Amino acid sequence: MKIVITQFVTLDGVSQGPGSVAEDPGGGFTRGGWFVPHLDEDFVQQASRWLDLADGLLLGRRTYAAFARDWPGIAEPDPFTVRMNALPKYVVSDTLDRGDWNPTTILRGDIAETVAV
């Protein structure tokens, strides 16, 4: 298995709340939505190609919770909806009881050990 990380991050290291102001105000973060104004059709096409290469999504608990809340309700013709909802989701969490955004597998314990199996 090959793991490829795709992360949206500013040059000064911010990755919190890229999608909307209310996405993740944790810790008093007030700059949510910083990424959306910079999206253009070329980027959407490239991101779609990256997603086409994925066999699954490896997510942390907080990202999974936000995605599981939002993606099932995003209507087509969004270029990512069908794939995001259909791909297997692997969630790294020792606290999540279950994953309702199917198909979901919860990975517990020492993650390096767990994914090496």
C-alpha positions, -999 to +999 in steps of 0.1 A: +000+000+000+012+035-009+001+065+012+001+099-005-007+130+015-027+158+000-029+187+024-040+223+019-016+245+038-006+282+037+031+292+032+032+301+069+019+266+080-019+271+085-040+241+075-069+247+098-104+255+084-096+259+047-132+255+035-154+278+054-154+303+083-173+279+105-154+248+095-130+247+125-130+276+149-112+256+175-087+275+196-102+308+186-092+304+149-110+331+129-095+328+095-115+298+082-123+297+045-088+310+035-085+285+007-118+288-012-111+322-027-081+308-045-098+279-062-101+280-099-111+255-126-075+244-132-071+235-096-104+217-094-094+196-125-061+187-109-076+178-075-101+156-094-073+138-111-055+132-077-087+118-063-091+095-093-058+079-082-070+071-047-080+037-035-092+050-002-090+079+022-069+079+054-083+105+078-079+116+114-110+117+136-117+154+134-114+155+096-135+124+093-162+139+115-163+170+093-163+151+061-189+125+073-211+154+083-207+173+050-199+150+020-231+129+021-252+161+017-232+177-012-252+174-043-238+166-077-225+179-101-197+185-076-167+168-093-158+149-061-191+139-044-195+104-059-159+094-053-156+109-018-188+090-007-178+057-024-141+054-015-132+033+016-125+055+046-098+046+071-101+067+103-073+069+128-090+071+162-090+055+197-121+075+207-145+071+177-171+044+185-183+038+149-181+052+114-214+059+098-200+073+065-198+040+047-176+023+039-155+032+071-129+012+090-116+026+123-079+021+129-069+019+166-037+016+186-002+020+171-011+032+136+023+022+120+017-013+133-019-014+123-014-003+087+017-026+083-006-056+085 
